[in-house]
Amino acid sequence: MKTTRKRYSAEFKARVALEAIRGDLTLAELGAKHGVHHTMIASWKRQAIDGMASTFSGAGDAARVASEAEVDKLHAKIGQLLVERDFLAKASGR
């Protein structure tokens, strides 16, 4: 019998990690409350705290700009390849 691993949404992880950061309940209590092992909650908490630094550092903005530049470059390449294809199709008599 094959069992599949439970997957949690990003919203659920964020909500549980925020509860862990607040510290009102222990990790074990949060695990019992949400049905998640306390080591997973500790991992989500650590990821949330690490991610907060990048939120304020502007690293996300730099990645977004790099991504937009990459998309622009790829669109230009697609345009170039379409022109070459059309030229070659006409040259071959199709």
C-alpha positions as CSV (number, residue, x, y, z in Angstrom):
1,M,0.0,0.0,0.0
2,K,1.5,3.3,-1.1
3,T,0.8,6.4,1.0
4,T,1.2,9.9,-0.3
5,R,2.8,12.7,1.5
6,K,0.5,15.5,2.7
7,R,1.0,18.8,1.0
8,Y,0.2,22.1,2.7
9,S,-0.7,25.4,1.0
10,A,1.5,28.4,1.3
11,E,-1.2,30.2,3.1
12,F,-1.6,27.4,5.7
13,K,2.2,27.3,6.3
14,A,2.4,31.1,6.7
15,R,-0.5,31.1,9.2
16,V,1.1,28.3,11.3
17,A,4.5,29.9,11.1
18,L,3.1,33.2,12.2
19,E,1.5,31.5,15.2
20,A,4.9,29.9,16.0
21,I,6.6,33.3,15.7
22,R,4.1,34.8,18.1
23,G,5.0,32.2,20.7
24,D,1.6,31.9,22.4
25,L,1.7,28.1,22.1
26,T,4.6,25.8,22.0
27,L,5.6,24.0,18.8
28,A,4.2,20.8,20.2
29,E,0.9,22.4,21.0
30,L,0.7,24.0,17.6
31,G,1.5,20.6,16.0
32,A,-1.4,19.0,17.9
33,K,-3.7,21.9,17.0
34,H,-3.0,21.8,13.3
35,G,-2.1,18.1,12.9
36,V,1.4,18.8,11.7
37,H,4.7,17.5,13.2
38,H,6.5,20.1,15.4
39,T,9.7,19.9,13.4
40,M,7.8,20.9,10.2
41,I,6.4,23.9,12.1
42,A,9.9,24.8,13.3
43,S,11.2,24.6,9.7
44,W,8.3,26.8,8.4
45,K,9.0,29.3,11.2
46,R,12.7,29.4,10.2
47,Q,11.9,29.9,6.5
48,A,9.4,32.7,7.4
49,I,12.0,34.5,9.5
50,D,14.7,34.1,6.8
51,G,12.2,35.3,4.2
52,M,11.4,38.5,6.1
53,A,14.9,39.8,5.7
54,S,14.7,39.5,1.9
55,T,11.3,41.3,2.0
56,F,12.9,44.4,3.4
57,S,16.2,44.2,1.5
58,G,14.6,44.7,-1.9
59,A,16.0,41.4,-3.1
60,G,12.6,40.5,-4.5
61,D,12.5,43.6,-6.6
62,A,15.9,42.8,-8.1
63,A,14.7,39.3,-9.0
64,R,11.6,40.7,-10.6
65,V,13.6,43.1,-12.7
66,A,16.0,40.4,-13.8
67,S,13.0,38.2,-14.7
68,E,11.4,40.9,-16.8
69,A,14.7,41.5,-18.6
70,E,14.9,37.8,-19.3
71,V,11.4,37.8,-20.7
72,D,12.1,40.7,-22.9
73,K,15.3,39.0,-24.2
74,L,13.3,35.8,-24.9
75,H,10.5,37.7,-26.7
76,A,13.2,39.4,-28.9
77,K,14.7,35.9,-29.7
78,I,11.2,34.6,-30.6
79,G,10.7,37.5,-33.0
80,Q,14.1,36.9,-34.6
81,L,13.4,33.2,-35.1
82,L,9.9,33.9,-36.6
83,V,11.5,36.3,-39.1
84,E,14.2,33.7,-40.0
85,R,11.6,31.0,-40.4
86,D,9.4,33.1,-42.6
87,F,12.4,34.1,-44.8
88,L,13.6,30.5,-45.1
89,A,10.0,29.3,-46.0
90,K,9.8,31.9,-48.8
91,A,13.3,31.1,-50.0
92,S,12.5,27.4,-50.2
93,G,9.4,28.1,-52.3
94,R,6.8,27.0,-49.8
